[in-house]
Amino acid sequence: MPASPTDSPPIGGTDPARDWPALFARRTAHGGDELTAILSLAASTDVITFSGGFPAPETFPVDVLQDLLPRLVKDDTATALQYSPTEGLPAAREAVSALLEQTQGPSVDPAAVLITSGGIEGLQLLARTMIDPGDRVIVEAPTYLGAIMAFAGFEAEVEGVPMDDDGLRVDALEAALARGRPPKLLYVIPDHQNPSGRSLADDRRRAVVDLCRRHGVLVVEDVAYRELGFDGTAATSLWSLGPDVVLQLGTFSKILMPGVRLGWAVGPAAVVGAMTAAKQNSDQCAGALGQVLMAEYLRGGHLATTLDVARPLYRSRAETMLAALEEHMPAGVTWTRPSGGFFVWLTAPEQIDARALLAPAGRLGVAYVPGAPFYTDLQGDNQFRLSFSRADEASIREGIRRLATLIRNEL
Ligand SMILES: Cc1ncc(COP(=O)(O)O)c(C=O)c1O
């Protein structure tokens, strides 16, 4: 007899008779809750959110998009609305190649550029290409938690190397490379890092590349915030110093919009080729509409206009946050002073537990990301990632005042 509709759990509800999680792959144990929680705050209007690395909507090139989108849909239908080659549309690869030459120096054959569906996909493809269970991967401590999740998701042993105000410590990297099994790769965010806001000092850049070249370790350079230096300058990219050992991952999320999921990978041909093969059985190709849009946006010189709006806006928000921290935070609390990007990294006295303060902060209408998930070991409990990119200045002042009150009351 067929089961009556009342025997079934409601659609989307839990079914006590079935233990699906018991069948999950081992790698699902590596979570993802923190990123989901950050994204779930994206739409909230009643919370001052310092949590996500969200670009300011004021930087989105709405006028350009209003002009370009209808034209592309009408005149470029067969390309813009169709599947694209896995490695990306020729126009998109040419546009990225021109951007790299203009902003970083080396000229790169468009055929060597892989167009990805954003920075995270670049990390996923790389992890799929490089990581077997138990492989050693070195990252900055702290680092972007999406990268930790991508590597840990393929069961890498992810190991953090400490930073100071000048970025990754080369002496500590050298020590890490000298002990244990050779790592497969080093992941670095040299410019206005997520989460610390720090940048890798000029004199360390060549040292990192040379050291990894000597040890046969792939350097993975994530340049998500590279173009967002407040003064418009950018340091020499690691990829331009060593295209033979550096794979660069870029994204358009922070300099165009995350509403098109688009990024790039360039570097050793064998690695980019294997990532392209991996993409064939993930999303097969990045969305063509986004690619033609990005290509036209770059070709038309609109990135410069966007950056002319974005850099002073982020500088002013960062300065507002730093001034508010100075005014309100109790003694014993310290923070970084970014020269670009989206983030300030705050360290409170040891007895402060940033995770435990999330709920009371939420009741006060302020959100941040606690520090611990940005490490691969038991650090960061008393640290906070504060993003200044999306809140307006009045909200930043008020949000920091509330957070300072909360921390002061705990001390
Ligand atoms: C360092 C870094 N890399 C990559 C990404 C992900 O970029 P995308 O939105 O393009 O996937 C982010 C986003 O927060 C980031 O901070």
The ligand as a Tripos MOL2 file, in Angstrom:
@<TRIPOS>MOLECULE
LIG
   16    16     1     0     0
SMALL
NO_CHARGES

@<TRIPOS>ATOM
      1 C1         41.4750   36.8860   -0.0980 C.3       1 LIG1
      2 C2         40.2200   36.5010   -0.7990 C.ar      1 LIG1
      3 N1         40.2770   35.6370   -1.8090 N.ar      1 LIG1
      4 C3         39.1830   35.2490   -2.4700 C.ar      1 LIG1
      5 C4         37.9440   35.7200   -2.1190 C.ar      1 LIG1
      6 C5         36.7390   35.2140   -2.8390 C.3       1 LIG1
      7 O1         36.4620   35.9240   -3.9350 O.3       1 LIG1
      8 P1         35.1690   35.6140   -4.8260 P.3       1 LIG1
      9 O2         34.0540   36.3960   -4.2370 O.co2     1 LIG1
     10 O3         35.5650   36.0960   -6.1530 O.co2     1 LIG1
     11 O4         34.9210   34.1470   -4.8090 O.co2     1 LIG1
     12 C6         37.8260   36.6240   -1.0660 C.ar      1 LIG1
     13 C7         36.4930   37.1150   -0.6860 C.2       1 LIG1
     14 O5         36.2100   37.5140    0.3910 O.2       1 LIG1
     15 C8         38.9970   37.0190   -0.3880 C.ar      1 LIG1
     16 O6         38.9440   37.8490    0.6470 O.3       1 LIG1
@<TRIPOS>BOND
     1     1     2 1
     2     2     3 ar
     3     2    15 ar
     4     3     4 ar
     5     4     5 ar
     6     5     6 1
     7     5    12 ar
     8     6     7 1
     9     7     8 1
    10     8     9 2
    11     8    10 1
    12     8    11 1
    13    12    13 1
    14    12    15 ar
    15    13    14 2
    16    15    16 1
@<TRIPOS>SUBSTRUCTURE
     1 LIG1         1 GROUP 0 **** ****
